[in-house]
Amino acid sequence: MPKASILIAEDYLFTAKTLKMLLQKLEYTVTSMAVSGEESVKKAEEEKPDLVLMDIGIPDAEGEEFNKDGGLEAARWLKSNAETASIPVIATSASAMLDEKQRFIEAGCDDVGIGALFGLYDWRFEVLGLVAHSLHLQRHYNVGPHTISFPRLRPALGVKLDREYRVPDELFKRLVAILRLAVPY
């Protein structure tokens, strides 16, 4: 049985190509890639993919510099159109703000992801924030995050990090395990 067909809506070419390569390695079909909200709507209508990965921060139309809510508007439009309303839209974004995730769900996106960059501040607050964020989404929108990312800062040549907030390997492994158990979506 063939795996799902996916439309990637992403305006950063490197990110789009990397995502496409990874999905194809997992044997998914990438129907096409769109760089604006307008283009993603047009391609979704034409191709009827099984899933849309929508970067919420793409511009409305190709070449626009100022309106970076094109993906949000495209998701709203896809969910309000009878021909495309049943296509799941998963919001992708580099934004970590809770109100942004709420805007994605209110626009009709079927799912969102969350994450915290460990090593910038006390890991205890990052863990509490991730769990609270997940609970908020569950309570208010009846959906939890489709994924939680766990990036962390590591020492690099020429970079000075505050050692107070460093997260050692063993602790990091435990944090990932605890979060996967606490937020089992």
Residue pairs with C-beta under 8 A, 6 or more apart in sequence:
2 29
3 26
3 27
3 28
3 29
4 28
4 29
4 49
4 50
4 51
5 28
5 29
5 30
5 31
5 47
5 49
5 50
5 51
6 23
6 28
6 29
6 30
6 31
6 49
6 50
6 51
6 52
6 53
7 30
7 31
7 32
7 33
7 34
7 40
7 43
7 44
7 47
7 49
7 51
7 52
7 53
8 16
8 19
8 20
8 23
8 30
8 32
8 33
8 34
8 53
9 33
9 34
9 35
9 37
9 39
9 40
9 52
9 53
9 54
9 55
9 58
9 71
9 74
10 16
10 19
10 33
10 34
10 35
10 53
10 55
10 58
10 92
11 35
11 36
11 55
11 57
11 58
11 59
12 55
15 55
16 33
16 35
19 53
20 30
20 33
23 30
24 30
31 43
31 47
31 49
32 43
32 47
34 40
34 42
34 43
34 58
35 58
35 59
35 62
36 58
36 59
36 60
36 61
36 62
36 64
36 70
37 58
37 59
37 60
37 61
37 69
37 70
37 71
37 72
37 73
37 74
37 77
38 60
38 61
38 62
38 70
38 74
39 61
39 62
40 52
40 54
40 58
40 71
40 74
40 78
41 74
41 77
41 78
41 84
44 52
44 78
44 84
44 87
45 81
45 83
45 84
48 83
48 84
48 87
49 87
50 87
50 88
51 87
51 88
51 89
51 90
52 75
52 78
52 87
52 88
52 89
52 90
53 90
53 92
54 71
54 74
54 75
54 89
54 90
54 91
54 92
54 109
55 71
55 92
55 93
56 69
56 71
56 72
56 75
56 91
56 92
56 93
56 95
56 100
56 103
56 104
56 107
56 109
57 68
57 69
57 70
57 71
57 93
57 94
57 95
58 68
58 70
58 71
58 74
59 65
59 67
59 68
59 70
60 67
60 69
60 70
60 73
61 70
64 70
71 91
72 103
72 104
72 107
73 107
75 89
75 91
75 104
75 107
75 108
75 109
76 107
76 108
78 84
78 85
78 87
78 89
78 108
79 85
79 89
79 107
79 108
79 109
80 108
88 110
88 111
89 108
89 109
89 110
90 109
90 110
90 111
90 112
90 113
90 146
91 101
91 104
91 105
91 107
91 109
91 111
91 112
91 113
92 113
93 100
93 104
93 112
95 101
96 114
96 115
96 116
98 133
98 136
101 112
101 114
101 133
101 137
101 145
102 137
102 140
102 141
104 112
105 112
105 137
105 141
105 143
110 143
111 143
111 145
111 146
112 137
112 143
112 145
112 146
113 145
113 146
113 147
113 148
113 149
114 130
114 133
114 134
114 145
114 147
114 148
114 149
115 130
115 148
115 149
115 150
115 151
116 126
116 127
116 129
116 130
116 150
117 126
117 151
117 152
117 153
118 126
118 150
118 151
118 152
118 153
118 167
118 172
118 175
119 152
119 153
119 154
119 161
119 165
119 166
119 167
120 153
120 165
121 165
122 165
123 165
123 167
123 171
123 175
127 175
127 178
127 179
130 148
130 179
130 183
131 179
131 182
131 183
133 145
134 144
134 145
134 148
134 182
134 183
134 185
137 143
137 144
137 145
138 144
144 183
144 185
145 183
145 185
146 185
148 179
148 180
148 183
150 172
150 175
150 176
150 179
152 167
152 172
153 161
153 166
155 161
155 166
167 175
